[in-house]
Amino acid sequence: MAKYLFTGSYTQTGIKGVIAEGGSRRRDVVVRLAESVGGTLESFYWGFGGDDFHIIVDLPGPEAAAAIAMTVGASGGATLRTTVLLTAEQLDGAAKLSPAYRVPGS
């Protein structure tokens, strides 16, 4: 399973729903959303400022993450950004790769 961070902000309609239903209900909805694509919710935090929510989920792969992002985006209740999260060991593995790259103009 891969970890993904979803951050975003509710639209006016979305925040009205959160006010009416409460934060616990919204978290429960996200638990079911993650489970519906084969994943699990690791954490769900509320914030204020630039983003309204910070959600970490374990998902089977990028297709599941994309399905969540498209579904939430199409709902009109929130804007969403998706970040793939890497462990220290995964970053170590990436650092050992030798990508073929050339700087533009060189």
Rosetta blueprint (number, residue, H / E / L):
1 M L
2 A E
3 K E
4 Y E
5 L E
6 F E
7 T E
8 G E
9 S E
10 Y E
11 T L
12 Q H
13 T H
14 G H
15 I H
16 K H
17 G H
18 V H
19 I H
20 A H
21 E H
22 G L
23 G H
24 S H
25 R H
26 R H
27 R H
28 D H
29 V H
30 V H
31 V H
32 R H
33 L H
34 A H
35 E H
36 S H
37 V L
38 G L
39 G L
40 T E
41 L E
42 E E
43 S E
44 F E
45 Y E
46 W E
47 G L
48 F L
49 G L
50 G L
51 D L
52 D L
53 F E
54 H E
55 I E
56 I E
57 V E
58 D E
59 L E
60 P L
61 G L
62 P H
63 E H
64 A H
65 A H
66 A H
67 A H
68 I H
69 A H
70 M H
71 T H
72 V H
73 G H
74 A H
75 S H
76 G L
77 G L
78 A E
79 T E
80 L E
81 R E
82 T E
83 T E
84 V E
85 L E
86 L L
87 T L
88 A H
89 E H
90 Q H
91 L H
92 D H
93 G H
94 A H
95 A H
96 K H
97 L L
98 S L
99 P L
100 A L
101 Y L
102 R L
103 V L
104 P L
105 G L
106 S L
